[in-house]
Amino acid sequence: MRWDRGYESPNIEDRRGQSFSGGGGGGLPIGGLINLFGMFGWKGILVGLVLAAVLAGGGTCLGGGGAGGCLGMGSSSQPASGPVKATPQEDDLKHFVGYVFDDVQKTWSRQLSNYETTRIVLFRRGVESACGTATTAVGPFYCPLDHKVYIDLSFYDELRERFGAPGDFAQAYVIAHELGHHVQNLEGKMKSGNRPVDSVPIELQADCAAGAWAKDAEARGEIEVGDIDEALNAAAQIGDDTLQRKSQGHVQPETWTHGSSEQRSASFKKGYRGGREAWGL
């Protein structure tokens, strides 16, 4: 992908210098936690209930689709600011993340009249958000309560080494996917009235949004040979069926939260070929 290596994003909230003890107590109240997960249907409500129990009684790690997600809910955490010690490679990645994040936002600002610019939070080990306390194991996520995207840059090492999805455009796909959730949130697509929605269609629509941004980036000359293949490979490698097969040796479609590898790749392709109109926003 072609990008400005000296780019400084005004929309990065850098919390990498904060200490994290894995505590809970703060963050989202138990009722709010259940309501938040309730947006993703009965499976989400079940997860919310489990996490509510964790809030009341200790910490645990939850396995999600084979990828694994861990929320520490122990003693209260008091993050303290400190200097950010980063390698040149990590600093370069910060510039890249900021560039892609703002590029995606510029696309949606041009195409959607109600788009509201948001921020991306960089953290290490764990972070406090309006949606609760999360550790690195959760992976990149979007919090609909504060409208922010969260990512530990070490996730990209895992994306390359554990999931077999290398390449800068695989990294860009992750950011575009999370901002797809931001657009869904602004459009009220993450909840249908008072009724929760199934998480799989929501996640697939976010993949489609990432593809739509890729189409726009290509029209502006930012896409290089092999970039789209990197994104498609990433979508396939983090499909629920692929993750379950690797982690437990068998597939359980009834437990899927994001969709199969085929579904995720197809959704990205749909957005890439059809643009904004392809994903209904």
N, C-alpha and C positions, 0 to 999 in steps of 0.2 A: 504494500500500500504506500502511496506517495503522501508524505506528511511533512510538516514544518518541525524540524528537530529542536528548534529554539523556542517553540510555542509555550507560552505561560497562560494557563487557564485561570480566569477569575472565579471559576465555579468549582474549584477543588477545595475541600475542607480537609486539611491534613491533620489527622489525629495519630499519626504513627509515633509521635513522641510521648504519647500518654501511656502511663502504666495501666495494667489490667490484671485484676486478681480473680476474674471469673465469677464475680459476685452477682447477686440478684437483689431482691428487695425493692429496688427502684424499678424504673421502666414501666411496662404496661400492667395495670391492675388485672386481677384474675378475670373479672367479667369482661374487660376490654380484650383480653387475650383470646377468650372463647369467641367473642364477637368477630374479632379480626380473622381468625381461622375459619369461622363460619362462612365467610365469603367464598370459601372453596368447597362448599358442599358438606355432606355428612362426614366424609373422611377428614375434612379440615376441622370440623367440630370435635371429632374424636381426638385428633392431635392436640387441639386446644385444651380439652379436658385433661389429657395426660400432662401437658405442660403446666396447667393450673395446679395439678397435684404436686408437680415438681416445685413450683413456687412455694407451696405450703410446707414441703417436707424435705428438700435437699436438692442434689444435682444429679443429672443423668445425661447420657448421650443417646440420641435417637437415631436409628438407622433409617434413611429415607431412600427408597428405590435403589438401594445398594450403594449409594454415594456416601451416605453417612452424614448426620447432622448432629452437632453437640451444642446444647445450651447449658452454661454453667449457672446454677441458681443457688449458690452457697451464701457465704457471708457478704455483707454489703460491700460494693466496690467503690473506691474513691480514686478515680483517675487523676493523675497528676501530670501536668505538662512537663516536657523535658525536651532536650535537643534531639532532632531526628538524625540518626546516624545511618546513612544509606550508602550503598555501593554506587559507583558510577552507572552500573547497569540498571539499578533500581531507579536512580534519578532519571535516566533516559526513559524508562518505562512510565514514570510519572508524567513526563512531557507527552508521551504517546497517548496515555489514557486521557489526559486533559484535552488533547487535540481531537481525538475521536469523539469524546463526550460532547464537546461543543459543536463538532461538525454534525453529529446526529441531531442535536438540538436546533441548529440552524436550518436543517432540512425540514423539521416539523414546524418551526416558526414560520417558514415560508408557505408551507402547505396547509397548516391548520390555524384558523383565525383565533382560536381560544387557547393556543399553546402557552404555557407558563414555564419559563426557564427555571430549572432546578439545579441542585448541586450534587456532587459525588464526594463521598467521605472515604478517605484512605485510612486504614487502621492496621494494627498488628495484634495478633493473638485474639483479641476480642474487642467489642465495642458496645456502647449503650446507644440505643435508638429509641424513637417514640414507640416502636413495636416490641421493645424489650431488650434484653441482653443477649448478644449472639457471639459465638466464637468463630474463629477462622474456619472450622469444620463445616459450618453452615454453607460456606461458599458465597459468591456475590449475591446480593439480594436487594430488592426494592421495598421500602417501607411506605405503604399508602397513607400512613398517619402523618408523617412529616415530609412526604414527597421526595425523599432523598434515596440515592443509590449508594450502596455500601460495598466496598471490596478491599480485601487484603491482597496486596500485589503478589504475595507468595502463591496465590491460587493459580497464577499463570504457569508457575513451575509444575504444579500438579496437573494442570490441563495438558501440558506437554508430556510430562514423564509418566503420570499415572493413567491418564485417559487417552494418550496417543493422539493428541490434537495440537501439533506445533504450528507456528506461523503467526505473523502479526495480525493477519485478517481473522484468524480464529479468535484472537484476543479482542479484536474490534467487534466481532459478532456478539460476544458476551455482553459488552457495553450496550450495543444497539438493542439487544433483547431486553435488558433491564429498563432502558428508556421506553421500550414498547409498553411496559407495564405502567410507566408514568402517563403515557398518552391514554391508556385504558382507564386509568384512575380519573384523569381529567374529564373523560367522556362518560364516566359512570358505568363503564363496562365490567368493572370488577364486582359489581353487585346488581342484581335485578330487583329493584324495589326493596322489599324486606326479605326477599328470597335469596339464599346463597346460590352461587354458581359453581359448576364443576371446574376444578383447576386445570384439567387437561386442555379444554378448548381455549382457556385464557392463556396458557403457556404456548400453545401452538399459534395463537394469534400474535403473540409477542415475537415468535420466530418469524412469522410472516412480515411483521413490522421491520425486523432486522434486514430481511431480504429487500423490502421496499427502500430502505435507506441505502443498501448496497447498489440498487439500480440508480438512485439519484447520484451517489458518489461516482459511479462509473460514467454517468453523463457529464460529470465535471472533471473527468480525467484523473481521478484519484486511484482507480483500480488498476492493478498490475496483473500480468499473466500468473495464474495459479491462485489468486486471492479467493475467488468464489469456491474453488475446490477446497481450500482450507476451511472456509466457513461451513461448507456442506459436511466435511469430515468431522468437524467439531460437533455439529448438530447430531450426527449419527453416533458419535462416540459417547454422548451423554444422554442418549435415549434410554428410557426406563428399562426396556427389555435387554439392551446391551449391558447396562449396569447390573441388573439382577443376574444375568447369566454369568457375569464375571465374579460376582460376589457370593452367590448362593447356588449356582449351577442350574437353576431353573427359572422360568418366567412366570410371574403372577400378574396378569393384566388387570385384575380387580384392584390391585394396590397402586396402579400407576398414578403419578401426579403430574407428569410433563408430556407423556406420549412416547410412542415407540421411536426407534431410530428412523424408520421409514417415514413416519408421520412428521417428525421434526425436520428432516431434510426436505420433504415435500412442501412443508409450510414455508420454509425459507425460499425454496424455488418459486413458489406461488407469488410471494412478495417481490422477488427479484424480477420476475417476468411481468408482473402486472402493476407494480408500484402501489401507491396509496389505495387506489380503488380496489385492489385485490383483497385487502384485509378489512374493508368495510368501515373505514374511518376517514 
